[in-house]
């Protein structure tokens, strides 16, 4: 069995946090919840991670910091898994993808082979290379649309160059 949770709309995510914290009896400000969405995004797992910490008594800042640190650590491991065993070209391609490069630009600028697009296999018809990319900058987490933490959304295989 495979369960896949995609990011929620901002409105649904805010409602989820408000309801969950209210049910736990946790006082919260709307600006705190807006900050949670700004930092963690709208992935249900990370919202739950934050919410649980608030429900067991952690203050907003501590719960958000812990959730962000955990998310960054997992995203860093995922990025490492994506690049493991691949040559320098892979780091360059990932960096270019982070800035929205197209295949033609990557072929021209990174010297990967023209067969590289065929060397990537995705788990479903709705995935694209950008949905596989996880970008971590300092302690600020941004996920491309469709990506998720805690397990790669796509099974990237193949390598066109060492």
Secondary structure, 3 states (H helix, E strand, C coil): CCCCCCCCCHHHHHHHHHHHHHHCCCCCCHHHHHHHHHHHCCCHHHHHHHHHHHHCCCCHHHHHHHHHHHHHHHHHHHHHHHHCCCCHHHHHHHHHHHCCCCHHHHHHHHCCCCCHHHHCCCCCCCCCHHHHCEEEECCEEEECCCCCCCCCCCCCCCCCCC
